[in-house]
């Protein structure tokens, strides 16, 4: 067809609808405010309305073009999983979030509640602790106290005062 095809009511097709050239658009809405098209290098879904684009499904999975790697899974009424190179790195849970791998922050990180670290904690720069510190055991409830199951070596090589003022 070289002209518009006016149809009222439901229209059913028994095959594919093919738009031959790039930048031909499927336009939706009374105000023609939603477009779906192929630009030649990308597929574009454009919404110029004042509302939102909503995807409704039990689970939404986003994969690469070859369907060989999953970038994200949005599980209805459950977790959101974000992946890197097909591996889950960030996952929401009923308790908060789970992160696999490194977490890097360029500004402050504020933690409210208990923090459990399984591995090595390296702190560079100023580190403030406003409660007790437990090393290999539960933290004491008194701020500023350190409780440990084994010896704790805490000193800077040139600061003899810290070494001399630690009490058992």
Protein Blocks (a to p, Z undefined) as FASTA:
>chain_A
ZZdcddedjdddfbdcddfbghiacdedjklpaccddehjaccdddfbfbdcddddfbdc
dddfkopacfbdcdehiacdddeehiafbdcdfklpadedjdddfbdcddedjdddedjd
ddehjdddfbdcdehiacdfbehiacdfbdcddddfklmklmmmpcZZ
